[in-house]
Every structure is written in structure tokens, then in C-alpha cells.
């Protein structure tokens, strides 16, 4: 396995991680921003008010997008194992 192949695998791994984690991070950021605007407007500074909505939003995002995320990760892992077996890594 050459260093170019290793760099390509690392690049694909980072892209896969960002693709899988992106929706949950984006939803958490949007919900956090909306809660922050609500807190600034109403002057309610309760710490649990920021935690619970983000937790619920990320949970529901995981429930909705979980099968897609699992498929992306399984596809990446299958490609990685196929590449390792072709290159004589195993």
C-alpha cells in the first residue's frame, strides 16, 4: 500500500465522518441558536433550557437519519476491507 493510497483512505474517512456527523451537529447548532435567541428575548437564563431541546433534537435526528448513517458507515467499512484484502494487508 503506497502513501498515496493511505492519504486517499484518510481523506475518505474524514469525509465520511463529516457526512455522518454533519446533520446532527447542524441540528444541534440551529436548536442552540434558537434557544439562545429565546433566552435573550425573555431574559430566562436557565441552563437546562439549552440542554434539553438540543438533546431531544439530536436524538430525533439520530432516529430519523440513523439507517442512512449506518449504511454510509457500512459502505465505507466494506470498501476499506475490500481495499485491504486486495492490497495484501490481510
N, CA and C of each residue as an Amber inpcrd file, in Angstrom:
protein
   270
   0.8650000  -1.1730000   0.0000000   0.0000000   0.0000000   0.0000000
   0.9080000   1.2320000   0.0000000   0.6810000   2.1160000  -0.9290000
   1.5170000   3.2990000  -1.0440000   0.9840000   4.4110000  -0.1540000
   1.8070000   5.4300000  -0.0080000   1.3920000   6.5580000   0.8220000
   0.2430000   7.3390000   0.1850000   0.1350000   7.3100000  -1.1290000
  -0.9730000   7.9790000  -1.8110000  -2.2890000   7.2800000  -1.4720000
  -2.2530000   5.9620000  -1.4210000  -3.4480000   5.1960000  -1.0660000
  -3.8650000   5.4810000   0.3710000  -2.8940000   5.5430000   1.2650000
  -3.1920000   5.8160000   2.6710000  -3.8160000   7.2040000   2.8270000
  -3.2760000   8.1850000   2.1280000  -3.8300000   9.5390000   2.1930000
  -5.2510000   9.5670000   1.6280000  -5.4950000   8.8170000   0.5560000
  -6.8420000   8.7510000  -0.0140000  -7.8210000   8.1000000   0.9560000
  -7.3790000   7.0590000   1.6580000  -8.2390000   6.4050000   2.6440000
  -8.5390000   7.3490000   3.8000000  -7.5410000   8.0630000   4.2610000
  -7.7470000   9.0140000   5.3550000  -8.7000000  10.1250000   4.9220000
  -8.5200000  10.6270000   3.7030000  -9.4010000  11.6720000   3.1990000
 -10.8420000  11.1710000   3.1020000 -11.0290000   9.9530000   2.6040000
 -12.3640000   9.3860000   2.5100000 -12.9560000   9.1470000   3.9000000
 -12.1320000   8.7550000   4.8630000 -12.6000000   8.5560000   6.2280000
 -13.0640000   9.8550000   6.8670000 -12.3040000  10.9170000   6.6800000
 -12.6870000  12.2220000   7.2320000 -13.9650000  12.7230000   6.5710000
 -14.0740000  12.5390000   5.2610000 -15.2870000  12.9380000   4.5560000
 -16.4950000  12.1540000   5.0600000 -16.3080000  10.8720000   5.2980000
 -17.3980000  10.0380000   5.8100000 -17.8210000  10.4890000   7.2030000
 -16.8670000  10.7780000   8.0530000 -17.1820000  11.2380000   9.4110000
 -17.9470000  12.5570000   9.3690000 -17.4990000  13.4840000   8.5480000
 -18.1960000  14.7680000   8.4420000 -19.5890000  14.6060000   7.8380000
 -19.7330000  13.6970000   6.8830000 -21.0380000  13.4600000   6.2770000
 -22.0120000  12.8550000   7.2840000 -21.5280000  11.9370000   8.0990000
 -22.3990000  11.2720000   9.0650000 -22.7140000  12.1790000  10.2530000
 -21.7360000  12.9060000  10.7450000 -21.9390000  13.7420000  11.9330000
 -22.5400000  15.1010000  11.5990000 -22.4470000  15.5250000  10.3510000
 -22.9170000  16.8530000   9.9520000 -24.3670000  17.1550000  10.2650000
 -25.2940000  16.2730000   9.9230000 -26.6890000  16.5850000  10.2170000
 -26.9800000  16.7770000  11.7040000 -26.4050000  15.9270000  12.5420000
 -26.6480000  16.0660000  13.9790000 -26.0210000  17.3390000  14.5280000
 -24.8190000  17.6550000  14.0730000 -24.1740000  18.8880000  14.5280000
 -24.9270000  20.1210000  14.0390000 -25.3980000  20.0730000  12.8040000
 -26.1580000  21.1990000  12.2590000 -27.4610000  21.4280000  13.0060000
 -28.2020000  20.3550000  13.2720000 -29.4540000  20.4770000  14.0140000
 -29.1880000  20.9860000  15.4210000 -28.1540000  20.4730000  16.0610000
 -27.8080000  20.9490000  17.4040000 -27.4460000  22.4240000  17.4090000
 -26.7470000  22.8690000  16.3760000 -26.3730000  24.2750000  16.2960000
 -27.5920000  25.1610000  16.0730000 -28.4870000  24.7520000  15.1890000
 -29.6860000  25.5480000  14.9090000 -30.5810000  25.6270000  16.1360000
 -30.7910000  24.4950000  16.8040000 -31.6300000  24.4930000  18.0050000
 -30.9760000  25.3290000  19.1010000 -29.6710000  25.2190000  19.2580000
 -28.9730000  26.0380000  20.2460000 -29.0990000  27.5230000  19.9540000
 -29.0220000  27.8970000  18.6930000 -29.1760000  29.2980000  18.3190000
 -30.5870000  29.7950000  18.6080000 -31.5890000  28.9750000  18.2740000
 -32.9760000  29.3740000  18.5460000 -33.2410000  29.5030000  20.0440000
 -32.7020000  28.5930000  20.8360000 -32.8840000  28.6720000  22.2860000
 -32.1570000  29.8900000  22.8380000 -30.9870000  30.1940000  22.3160000
 -30.2510000  31.3750000  22.7640000 -31.0010000  32.6630000  22.4460000
 -31.5960000  32.7230000  21.2570000 -32.4000000  33.9010000  20.9020000
 -33.6040000  34.0090000  21.8350000 -34.2470000  32.8590000  22.1300000
 -35.3760000  32.8520000  23.0490000 -34.9500000  33.3170000  24.4400000
 -33.7990000  32.8600000  24.9100000 -33.3100000  33.2620000  26.2290000
 -32.9650000  34.7410000  26.2700000 -32.3690000  35.2300000  25.2180000
 -32.0230000  36.6560000  25.1900000 -33.2710000  37.5230000  25.1340000
 -34.2890000  37.0420000  24.4520000 -35.5270000  37.8070000  24.3340000
 -36.2940000  37.8410000  25.6480000 -36.3790000  36.6950000  26.3040000
 -37.1810000  36.6130000  27.5220000 -36.3690000  36.8180000  28.7920000
 -35.0660000  36.8920000  28.6910000 -34.1440000  37.0390000  29.8180000
 -34.2480000  35.8820000  30.7980000 -34.5750000  34.7030000  30.3130000
 -34.5640000  33.4920000  31.1240000 -33.1870000  32.8570000  30.9400000
 -32.4490000  32.7230000  32.0130000 -31.0920000  32.1760000  31.9220000
 -30.9970000  30.8310000  32.6350000 -31.8570000  29.9240000  32.2860000
 -31.8560000  28.5850000  32.8690000 -30.9470000  27.6800000  32.0310000
 -30.0150000  26.9830000  32.6840000 -29.0500000  26.1670000  31.9570000
 -29.6900000  24.9360000  31.3160000 -30.6890000  24.3670000  31.9720000
 -31.3140000  23.1770000  31.3940000 -32.1350000  23.5140000  30.1600000
 -32.5130000  24.7680000  30.0150000 -33.2860000  25.1730000  28.8450000
 -32.4660000  25.0320000  27.5650000 -31.1580000  25.1420000  27.6570000
 -30.3160000  24.9560000  26.4690000 -30.0020000  23.4890000  26.2220000
 -29.9410000  22.7060000  27.2770000 -29.5050000  21.3200000  27.1410000
 -30.6040000  20.4000000  26.6220000 -31.7810000  20.4780000  27.2020000
 -32.8600000  19.5410000  26.8810000 -33.3190000  19.6470000  25.4240000
 -33.5950000  20.8450000  24.8730000 -34.0230000  20.8900000  23.4590000
 -32.9640000  20.3690000  22.4860000 -31.6860000  20.6690000  22.7580000
 -30.6400000  20.1670000  21.8790000 -30.5450000  18.6480000  21.9660000
 -30.6610000  18.1260000  23.1620000 -30.6090000  16.6790000  23.3430000
 -31.7510000  15.9910000  22.6050000 -32.9520000  16.5250000  22.7280000
 -34.0980000  15.9430000  22.0440000 -33.9810000  16.0660000  20.5240000
 -33.5130000  17.2190000  20.0480000 -33.3740000  17.4110000  18.6010000
 -32.3380000  16.4580000  18.0140000 -31.2200000  16.2780000  18.7060000
 -30.1850000  15.3680000  18.2220000 -30.6850000  13.9250000  18.2820000
 -31.4340000  13.5820000  19.3290000 -31.9940000  12.2360000  19.4240000
 -32.9470000  11.9540000  18.2670000 -33.8610000  12.8840000  17.9680000
 -34.8030000  12.6650000  16.8770000 -34.1010000  12.6520000  15.5160000
 -33.0490000  13.4470000  15.3730000 -32.2680000  13.4050000  14.1410000
 -31.5950000  12.0490000  13.9850000 -31.0850000  11.5250000  15.0850000
 -30.4620000  10.2010000  15.0430000 -31.4820000   9.1220000  14.7040000
 -32.6770000   9.2310000  15.2480000 -33.7250000   8.2500000  14.9460000
 -34.1200000   8.3270000  13.4710000 -34.2750000   9.5450000  12.9440000
 -34.6960000   9.6990000  11.5550000 -33.5990000   9.3280000  10.5550000
 -32.3640000   9.7360000  10.8430000 -31.2790000   9.5290000   9.8780000
 -30.3740000   8.3580000  10.2270000 -30.7010000   7.6240000  11.2860000
 -29.8650000   6.5060000  11.7270000 -29.6250000   5.4510000  10.6660000
 -30.6660000   4.9840000   9.9780000 -30.4220000   3.9680000   8.9380000
 -29.5050000   4.4660000   7.8140000 -29.6750000   5.7050000   7.4210000
 -28.8010000   6.2740000   6.3810000 -27.3630000   6.3640000   6.8810000
 -27.1890000   6.8220000   8.1320000 -25.8460000   6.9300000   8.7040000
 -25.1800000   5.5660000   8.7910000 -25.9370000   4.5700000   9.2210000
 -25.3920000   3.2220000   9.3180000 -24.9970000   2.6880000   7.9470000
 -25.8160000   2.9540000   6.9220000 -25.5000000   2.4960000   5.5680000
 -24.2170000   3.1500000   5.0560000 -24.0430000   4.4440000   5.3260000
 -22.8280000   5.1340000   4.8800000 -21.6000000   4.5430000   5.5670000
 -21.6980000   4.3030000   6.8670000 -20.5620000   3.7360000   7.5970000
 -20.2570000   2.3050000   7.1730000 -21.2890000   1.5090000   6.9280000
 -21.0730000   0.1260000   6.4750000 -20.4590000   0.1200000   5.0820000
 -20.9000000   0.9950000   4.1990000 -20.3100000   1.0790000   2.8540000
 -18.8330000   1.4570000   2.9260000 -18.5080000   2.4210000   3.7660000
 -17.1030000   2.8190000   3.9100000 -16.2680000   1.6680000   4.4580000
 -16.7830000   0.9790000   5.4690000 -16.0440000  -0.1280000   6.0600000
 -15.8710000  -1.2670000   5.0630000 -16.8950000  -1.5570000   4.2790000
 -16.8010000  -2.6100000   3.2670000 -15.7450000  -2.2620000   2.2210000
 -15.7540000  -1.0120000   1.7740000 -14.7390000  -0.5780000   0.8020000
 -13.3400000  -0.6640000   1.3960000 -13.2160000  -0.2960000   2.6640000
 -11.9050000  -0.3380000   3.3220000 -11.3970000  -1.7640000   3.4440000
 -12.2560000  -2.6970000   3.8490000 -11.8450000  -4.0950000   3.9550000
 -11.5310000  -4.6870000   2.5870000 -12.2890000  -4.3100000   1.5720000
 -12.0040000  -4.8010000   0.2160000 -10.6490000  -4.2820000  -0.2570000
 -10.3540000  -3.0350000   0.0350000  -9.0700000  -2.4660000  -0.3590000
  -7.9220000  -3.1350000   0.3830000  -8.1310000  -3.4200000   1.6550000
  -7.0940000  -4.0990000   2.4260000  -6.8480000  -5.5110000   1.9190000
  -7.9030000  -6.2210000   1.5640000  -7.7170000  -7.5850000   1.0800000
  -7.0610000  -7.6010000  -0.3070000  -7.3520000  -6.5940000  -1.1340000
  -6.7370000  -6.5040000  -2.4540000  -5.2560000  -6.1630000  -2.3660000
  -4.9100000  -5.3180000  -1.4050000  -3.5140000  -4.8790000  -1.3180000
  -2.6360000  -5.8450000  -0.5530000  -3.2300000  -6.9340000  -0.0370000
  -2.4370000  -7.9170000   0.6720000  -2.2140000  -7.5520000   2.1220000
  -3.0450000  -6.6590000   2.6440000  -2.9100000  -6.2490000   4.0440000
  -3.3360000  -7.3410000   4.9940000  -4.1620000  -8.3090000   4.4900000
  -4.6130000  -9.4210000   5.3380000  -4.2570000 -10.7100000   4.7290000
